[in-house]
Amino acid sequence: MAGLFDKQADVYLEGRPTYPKEWYSKLAALTPHHTLAWDVGTGNGQAAISVAEHYEQVIGTDVSESQLQHAIPHPRIRYAHTPLNITDEEVIALVGGEDSVDLVTVAAAVHWFDLPKFYNLVSRVLKKPEGVLAVWTYSGIEVSPTFDPVMKRFFDTTLPFWDNRAQCAWGGYKTLPFPFQSVEGFGCEGNPLPLDIPAKLSFEGFLKFLRSWSAVTTAKDQGVDLLPEKVVKEFEAAWGDSKLVRSVSYKAFMLAGKVKL
């Protein structure tokens, strides 16, 4: 995923949803200890910030230096760049060593990872048997019966520009390999837990959400503008008023599990 979100790092912080606080409370309740958490693909740190409310220290790592430059500072979070050439042993040392991590979180990013490599790392750093890995993503947004068909037509125009790995996210992680012992109430491989992310969103915020998509940036790099003025005007008409703040719902999916012993 290196480079996919570098160019839109500035709009990513404003354009992506904030995950509900209760998610983190429920995940924290799964681990008896709250010493150390690792937020992988941390981006701007929006998940790490909430994890830090429940754990003494959080390591937030990302392959994108541009994203990390926009990361939200917090006294209990240490952000670290993990370039593609970093070794497994270096990653393990960076996050605290084997059998050291209580919770590993990945917010809307695990589908970009080298999964066998990542899952092996997680299995090594998680405390056994109580450490937990939680991954989640969201696959769309619902606004209104008038707006949603316009959104569907736009999404169809983006399909040629998505990396194949993103299809797993748009499918709600139903095809995501997840070789961990499922945690009751948090879905299982092939059957993720469906969740809603309610939010208040301005029209400008909605446009930033679209501009943060990797497909929109990829298309632009190929000379295709997926958000010309005509499309923006169509969205604006369906939104109702460009100054209107609407109640929306991002459709999310989560999996959580422990290392199989």
Summary of the structure (lengths in Angstrom):
residues: 261
radius of gyration: 18.4
end to end distance: 30.4
largest distance: 55.8
contacts: 844
relative contact order: 0.17
helix: 37%
strand: 24%
